[in-house]
Amino acid sequence: MSRILIINARVVNEGRVDEVDVFVDGDRIAQIGGQIDAKPPVRVVDAAGRYLIPGMIDDQVHFREPGLTHKGDLATESAAAVAGGITSFMEMPNVEPQTTTRAALADKYERATGRARANFAFYLGATNTNIEEIRRLKPGEACGIKIFMGASTGNLLVDDPAALDSLFADAPVIIVTHCEDSPTIWTNEQRARENYGDAIPMSEHPLIRSAEACLLSSTKAIELARRHDARLHVLHLTTAAEMKLFSPLPRGEKRITAEVCVHHLFFDATDYERLGTRIKCNPAIKFEADRDALRQAVIDGRIDIIATDHAPHTAEEKANTSYFKAPAGLPLVQHALVSLFEYVHDGLFPVELIVDKTSHAVADIFGVEGRGYIREGYFADLALVNTNKSWVVSSDNLLYKCGWSPFEGMTFRSSVDMTLVNGDIVWERGALQGAPAGRRLDIDGTRQAT
């Protein structure tokens, strides 16, 4: 069992930064305070002014297992996650076979056990026809119900009004939505084909996957949630126009919450010329004004959670320059936190805000038990961030199975020096440590955000 005393840390927790010691005994935080005297045996870690934060809980990842493991899998992508200070993840249902039954959910938990380096939970995917399976879902079996309200393929596209009504009326846990209006996208695609033929440039992506398509779908989801008093979390918002839909009230007073992803905060449409298909994702990275509005919404409290939507494809798949053939999605978990710390360096976000949006808020909104905060008695899921240690992203230091990153060649001014999961050091000195330490998250998805 781990016995670790972290001294001289700048502990970021619950809106404060305090220079205190943290004692980890086994899988839990045993004591927080000044000059803790822990009896041996104990390993002492001198944090030397670095930030000690609760590990990021990423509420939206695609780790590609089962069925798509040439792109990534639960072992490889969770390794990249802990290298980036992410200690827990919630994984999406668009795998093969799709996670649309409770049996498929159980299979994924079995696959993750003993292989995932971070803690894990899984979503149950909604279809036009699996409402009875969703009604049978018990709290704790899934972290939420994922509804693709447009912009998906196969039976994960939920476009039947009666099915949507039933899903919002009867979902026993929180609903999370991908909101893009498919008919609007199809119309925009046809316009682009008429203008460009088969040579549609990537710069058309934010016009095809337009602000209008996003706003129409997000508005519909919110109307359904209000009609049925459902708990709703709208994923990966991308537009200034959508921000008016969400409240700046404290999250404990909300039934409807909102998320932004790190790449939508970081990139804008001017980056398509440089990065092309590497930043093609759905919903699309939009324009500078949208990016700036998202950043302001994080500050204002309209955005509650920052996540990744980590979605790897192979370099060969992404190298396809055809607009319609290049897949959407990019790998992000290894670099999410350090990209956010760039805003600390720039004075845009205080470090307390980053911790709130990446950890506290996720634990509160999804009802994650015993995690998301640095508190005595909580699980020791921690990240030690050094804001004085810059590094360059290169193919040599990537842990993603796909082997590439949109950040390659970029210098980040902060690094994750150490990550602990359930009290075990799983990342230190730029290398993975020990055996996989991830556990199934204890989630009460029926609980109101607090």
C-alpha positions in Angstrom: 0.0 0.0 0.0 1.2 3.5 -0.9 2.4 5.9 1.8 3.3 9.1 0.2 3.9 12.5 1.8 3.8 15.4 -0.6 5.3 18.5 0.9 5.7 22.2 -0.2 2.9 21.9 -2.7 0.6 24.6 -3.9 -2.6 22.7 -3.4 -5.4 24.0 -5.7 -8.8 23.0 -4.3 -12.3 24.5 -4.0 -11.4 27.9 -5.2 -8.2 28.3 -3.2 -4.5 27.8 -3.5 -2.8 26.8 -0.2 0.7 25.8 0.5 0.1 22.7 2.6 1.3 19.1 2.8 -0.8 16.1 1.6 -0.4 12.6 3.1 -1.6 9.7 1.0 -2.1 6.4 2.9 -3.1 3.5 0.7 -5.6 4.7 -1.9 -6.9 7.7 0.1 -5.9 11.1 1.1 -5.3 10.7 4.9 -4.3 14.2 6.0 -4.0 17.7 4.6 -2.2 20.4 6.6 1.0 22.1 7.4 4.1 20.1 8.3 2.6 16.7 8.5 4.6 14.2 10.5 4.0 10.8 8.8 5.6 7.8 10.4 7.8 5.6 8.3 7.7 3.9 5.9 6.8 6.8 3.8 8.0 8.3 0.5 8.5 12.0 0.7 7.8 14.0 -2.5 9.1 17.6 -2.4 6.7 19.4 -4.7 8.8 22.6 -4.5 6.1 25.1 -5.3 4.5 23.1 -8.0 0.7 22.9 -8.2 -1.0 19.8 -6.8 -4.4 19.4 -8.3 -7.2 16.8 -8.3 -6.7 14.8 -11.4 -8.8 15.7 -14.4 -12.0 13.7 -14.8 -12.6 13.6 -18.6 -16.3 13.2 -19.2 -16.0 12.5 -22.9 -13.5 10.2 -24.6 -13.5 7.7 -27.4 -11.0 5.0 -26.6 -12.1 2.8 -29.6 -12.5 -0.5 -27.8 -14.1 -2.9 -28.8 -13.9 -3.1 -32.6 -11.8 -0.1 -33.6 -8.6 -1.0 -31.7 -6.3 -0.2 -34.6 -6.9 3.5 -33.6 -6.6 3.1 -29.9 -7.7 0.9 -27.0 -8.5 1.2 -23.3 -4.9 0.4 -22.3 -3.0 2.7 -24.7 -5.3 5.7 -24.4 -5.6 5.6 -20.6 -1.8 5.5 -20.5 -1.7 8.7 -22.5 -4.4 10.1 -20.2 -2.5 9.6 -17.0 0.6 11.1 -18.6 -1.5 14.2 -19.1 -2.8 14.3 -15.5 -6.2 12.7 -16.3 -7.1 10.2 -13.6 -10.6 9.2 -14.6 -12.5 9.0 -17.9 -16.1 8.4 -19.2 -16.1 6.6 -22.5 -18.6 6.8 -25.4 -20.7 4.1 -27.0 -19.8 4.5 -30.8 -17.6 1.4 -30.9 -18.2 -2.0 -32.6 -20.5 -3.4 -31.5 -22.1 -0.2 -30.2 -22.8 0.1 -26.5 -26.5 0.1 -26.7 -27.3 -2.7 -24.3 -26.6 -3.4 -20.7 -24.7 -6.5 -21.8 -22.4 -4.4 -23.9 -21.8 -2.1 -21.0 -20.9 -5.0 -18.8 -18.4 -6.2 -21.4 -16.7 -2.8 -21.5 -16.3 -2.8 -17.7 -14.7 -6.2 -17.9 -12.4 -5.1 -20.7 -11.2 -2.1 -18.7 -10.6 -4.0 -15.4 -6.9 -4.6 -14.9 -6.0 -2.8 -18.1 -7.0 0.8 -17.7 -4.5 3.1 -16.0 -7.1 5.6 -15.1 -10.5 5.1 -13.4 -13.4 4.4 -15.8 -17.1 4.6 -16.6 -19.1 4.1 -19.7 -22.1 5.6 -21.4 -25.1 3.7 -22.7 -25.9 4.8 -26.2 -29.5 5.7 -27.2 -31.2 4.6 -30.4 -34.6 5.1 -31.9 -35.6 1.7 -30.6 -33.8 0.8 -27.3 -36.0 2.8 -24.9 -36.9 -0.4 -22.9 -33.2 -1.2 -22.4 -32.7 2.4 -21.1 -35.7 2.1 -18.8 -34.1 -1.0 -17.2 -30.8 0.8 -16.6 -29.9 1.0 -12.9 -27.9 3.9 -11.4 -24.3 3.1 -11.4 -24.4 0.9 -14.5 -23.7 3.8 -16.8 -22.4 7.3 -16.2 -25.1 8.6 -18.5 -27.2 8.2 -21.6 -25.6 9.4 -24.8 -27.9 10.8 -27.5 -26.6 11.7 -30.9 -29.2 14.3 -32.0 -28.1 14.3 -35.6 -24.6 14.2 -37.1 -24.2 10.5 -36.6 -24.6 7.3 -38.6 -26.3 4.0 -38.1 -28.7 3.4 -35.3 -26.9 5.8 -32.9 -28.6 8.7 -34.8 -31.8 9.4 -32.8 -34.1 11.4 -35.1 -37.5 10.0 -34.3 -39.5 12.7 -32.4 -41.4 10.0 -30.5 -38.2 8.2 -29.4 -36.6 11.5 -28.3 -39.7 12.3 -26.2 -39.5 8.9 -24.5 -35.8 9.2 -23.9 -36.0 12.6 -22.3 -39.1 11.5 -20.3 -37.8 8.2 -19.0 -34.0 8.3 -18.8 -33.1 7.1 -15.3 -29.7 8.9 -15.3 -28.3 12.1 -16.8 -28.6 12.6 -20.6 -25.6 13.9 -22.6 -26.1 15.1 -26.2 -24.2 15.7 -29.4 -26.1 18.5 -30.9 -25.9 19.2 -34.7 -28.9 19.4 -37.0 -28.4 16.9 -39.8 -30.7 18.4 -42.4 -28.9 21.7 -42.1 -25.5 20.0 -42.5 -26.8 18.1 -45.6 -28.0 21.3 -47.2 -24.6 22.9 -46.5 -22.8 19.9 -47.9 -24.7 20.2 -51.2 -23.9 23.9 -51.4 -20.2 23.1 -50.9 -20.3 20.4 -53.6 -21.9 22.9 -56.1 -19.2 25.4 -55.3 -16.1 23.1 -55.2 -17.0 19.8 -56.7 -14.9 17.0 -55.1 -12.2 19.5 -54.0 -13.9 21.0 -50.9 -11.3 22.7 -48.8 -11.1 22.0 -45.1 -11.8 25.7 -44.5 -15.4 24.9 -45.4 -15.8 22.6 -42.4 -17.1 25.3 -39.9 -19.5 26.5 -42.6 -20.8 23.0 -43.4 -21.0 22.0 -39.7 -22.4 25.5 -39.1 -23.3 27.5 -36.1 -26.9 27.3 -37.3 -26.8 23.5 -37.3 -25.4 23.5 -33.7 -27.9 26.1 -32.4 -31.0 24.4 -33.9 -30.1 21.1 -32.3 -29.0 22.5 -28.9 -32.2 24.5 -28.7 -34.2 21.4 -29.4 -32.4 19.4 -26.7 -33.0 22.1 -24.1 -36.6 22.3 -25.0 -37.0 18.6 -24.5 -35.2 18.7 -21.2 -37.3 21.5 -19.9 -40.5 19.8 -21.1 -39.7 16.6 -19.2 -37.6 18.1 -16.4 -34.7 15.9 -17.4 -31.1 16.4 -16.4 -29.2 17.3 -19.5 -25.5 17.9 -20.2 -24.8 19.4 -23.7 -21.4 18.2 -25.0 -18.7 20.0 -26.9 -20.3 23.4 -27.6 -18.6 25.4 -30.3 -20.5 28.6 -31.0 -21.0 32.1 -29.6 -24.7 31.8 -30.5 -25.3 28.8 -28.3 -23.9 30.5 -25.2 -27.2 32.4 -24.7 -29.0 29.1 -24.1 -27.1 28.4 -20.9 -27.3 30.0 -17.4 -24.4 31.5 -15.5 -26.1 30.4 -12.2 -24.1 28.1 -9.8 -24.2 24.6 -11.2 -26.0 23.3 -8.1 -29.0 25.3 -9.3 -29.0 23.9 -12.8 -30.8 21.0 -14.4 -29.1 21.8 -17.7 -25.3 22.1 -17.9 -22.8 22.7 -20.7 -19.3 21.5 -21.8 -16.6 22.8 -24.0 -13.6 20.9 -25.2 -9.9 21.9 -25.1 -9.5 22.0 -28.9 -12.4 24.4 -29.3 -10.9 26.7 -26.8 -7.4 26.5 -28.4 -7.8 26.4 -32.2 -10.0 28.5 -34.6 -10.7 28.5 -38.3 -7.4 30.1 -39.2 -5.7 26.9 -38.2 -7.3 24.8 -41.0 -4.7 26.1 -43.5 -1.9 24.9 -41.3 -3.3 21.7 -39.8 -6.0 20.6 -42.3 -7.6 17.3 -41.5 -5.6 17.0 -38.3 -8.2 19.4 -36.6 -11.2 18.1 -38.5 -13.7 17.2 -35.8 -17.5 17.2 -35.2 -18.8 19.6 -34.2 -16.3 21.7 -36.1 -13.7 24.1 -34.8 -15.4 27.4 -35.6 -14.2 31.0 -35.9 -12.1 33.3 -33.6 -15.2 35.1 -32.3 -16.7 31.7 -31.4 -13.5 30.6 -29.6 -13.4 33.8 -27.7 -17.0 33.5 -26.7 -16.4 30.0 -25.4 -13.5 31.2 -23.3 -15.6 34.0 -21.8 -18.4 31.5 -21.1 -16.0 29.4 -19.1 -15.2 32.5 -17.0 -18.9 33.5 -16.7 -20.0 30.1 -15.6 -22.2 29.3 -18.6 -19.8 26.5 -19.4 -19.6 24.1 -16.5 -17.1 21.4 -17.7 -14.0 21.3 -19.9 -13.3 17.9 -21.5 -11.4 16.5 -24.5 -13.7 14.4 -26.8 -10.5 12.5 -27.4 -11.1 10.6 -30.7 -8.0 9.1 -32.3 -7.7 7.9 -35.9 -4.6 6.5 -37.5 -2.2 8.9 -39.3 -2.9 7.1 -42.5 -6.7 7.7 -42.1 -6.1 11.4 -41.3 -3.8 11.8 -44.2 -6.7 11.5 -46.6 -7.2 15.0 -47.9 -10.7 14.4 -49.4 -13.1 16.4 -47.2 -15.7 13.6 -47.1 -13.3 10.7 -46.6 -11.0 12.2 -43.9 -12.4 11.1 -40.5 -13.4 13.5 -37.8 -11.7 13.4 -34.4 -8.3 14.0 -32.8 -6.2 12.7 -29.9 -6.1 15.0 -26.9 -5.9 13.4 -23.5 -2.1 13.6 -23.1 -2.1 17.4 -23.8 -5.5 18.7 -22.5 -4.3 19.9 -19.0 -1.1 21.5 -20.2 -3.0 23.3 -23.0 -5.3 24.8 -20.4 -2.3 25.8 -18.3 -1.3 28.0 -21.2 -4.2 30.3 -20.2 -2.8 30.5 -16.7 0.5 31.7 -18.1 -1.4 34.2 -20.3 -3.5 35.4 -17.4 -6.8 34.4 -19.0 -7.9 31.6 -16.6 -6.9 31.4 -12.9 -5.7 27.9 -12.0 -8.6 27.6 -9.6 -11.0 27.9 -12.5 -9.3 25.2 -14.5 -9.5 22.8 -11.5 -13.1 23.6 -11.1 -14.0 22.9 -14.7 -11.9 19.8 -15.2 -12.5 18.0 -11.8 -14.9 19.6 -9.2 -17.7 20.2 -11.7 -17.5 16.7 -13.3 -17.7 15.0 -9.9 -20.6 17.2 -8.9 -22.7 17.0 -12.1 -22.2 13.2 -12.7 -22.3 12.3 -9.0 -18.8 10.7 -8.9 -18.3 9.5 -5.4 -15.1 10.3 -3.4 -13.2 11.9 -6.3 -12.8 15.3 -7.9 -11.5 17.1 -4.8 -8.5 17.1 -2.6 -10.2 16.2 0.7 -9.4 13.9 3.6 -11.0 10.5 3.0 -11.2 11.0 -0.8 -9.4 8.8 -3.2 -5.9 10.0 -4.0 -6.3 10.9 -7.7 -3.8 13.7 -8.0 -1.6 15.5 -10.6 1.5 17.5 -9.9 1.9 20.3 -12.5 5.1 22.2 -13.0 4.5 25.6 -14.5 8.3 26.2 -14.8 9.1 23.2 -17.0 8.5 23.7 -20.7 8.7 21.0 -23.3 8.1 20.4 -27.0 5.5 18.0 -28.2 7.0 15.5 -30.7 6.4 12.0 -32.0 9.0 10.8 -29.6 7.0 11.7 -26.5 3.5 10.7 -27.7 1.7 7.8 -26.0 -1.3 7.7 -28.3 -1.6 4.5 -30.2 -2.3 6.5 -33.4 1.2 8.1 -33.0 0.3 11.8 -33.8 -1.0 15.0 -32.3 -2.3 18.3 -33.6 0.1 19.9 -31.1 3.3 18.4 -32.5 6.0 21.0 -32.7 4.4 23.2 -30.1 6.1 24.2 -26.9 4.0 24.0 -23.7 5.1 26.0 -20.8 3.9 23.5 -18.2 4.3 19.8 -17.7 2.7 17.1 -15.6 5.5 15.8 -13.4 3.5 13.2 -11.5 0.1 11.5 -11.6 -1.4 9.4 -8.8 -4.4 7.1 -9.3 -6.0 5.5 -6.2 -2.8 6.4 -4.3 -0.4 4.8 -6.8 2.1 6.8 -8.7 1.3 5.9 -12.3 3.3 8.7 -14.1 6.7 10.2 -13.0 9.8 11.6 -14.7 8.2 11.4 -18.1 7.4 7.6 -17.9 4.6 5.3 -16.9 5.0 3.6 -13.5 3.8 0.4 -12.1 0.7 -1.7 -13.1 -2.6 -0.3 -14.3 -4.3 1.2 -11.2 -7.7 2.3 -12.7 -10.9 1.3 -11.0 -14.6 1.4 -11.9 -16.0 4.8 -10.9 -18.8 4.8 -8.3 -21.3 7.1 -10.0 -24.8 8.0 -9.0 -26.1 9.4 -12.2 -29.5 10.3 -10.7 -28.0 12.9 -8.4 -28.7 16.6 -8.9 -25.5 18.6 -9.4 -24.4 20.2 -6.1 
